[in-house]
Amino acid sequence: MEGRWQVKHEGASRAVGVYSSQAEATEAAKSNLRRSGGELMVQGRDGRIRESMTLGRDSMAKIAAIEGIHLSPQSMRTLRELDRRDASSEERRRSIARQFRKKV
């Protein structure tokens, strides 16, 4: 698929999606992993790993537990609503910032 970027699950031979740019493919993979969790590895055309990250609820819950961070019921409702709407990273940041903005 010359000039196209594929998103594949680890060990899969077939792509779950094909995109015209690496940025589109990376964002699609991140969106999927926000819901299911897992590791994202971005490969260059030469096959070398350019970037990797772990995303998803399970990894964030483990980090929060280690750090002693507990979400309020309101925060949990907000996150579920964002998940339901398949909100982008930017939409999530704005929503969380609005929720915690100090009132004068």
Residue, then its C-alpha position, 0 to 999 in steps of 0.5 A: m500500500e504505497g503512500r498509505w499508513q496501516v493500523k494493525h493489531e499486534g501479530a495480525s497480518r491484515a490492517v484494521g484501517v488504512y490512512s493517507s497520513q501517518a498522523e491520521a493512522t496514529e490518531a485512529a490507533k490512539s482513539n482505539l487504545r483509549r477504549s481498550g488499552g494497550e501499547l501503541m508502536v509507530q513504525g517508520r517506512d524503514g520498519r524501525i519504531r519511531e514512537s511507543m506509548t501505553l494508553g487506556r483505562d487499565s494503565m491509567a488506573k494502575i498509575a493512579a493507584i500507585e500515585g494515590i490518586h482517586l477520581s471523584p464520582q463526578s470525574m468518573r461520570t465525565l470520563r464515561e461521557l467522554d468515552r461514550r462520545d469518543a472524544s478526542s484528546e483535545e476535547r478531553r483536556r478542555s472538558i477536564a480543565r473546565q471542570f477544575r477551573k477555579k471559580v472567582 
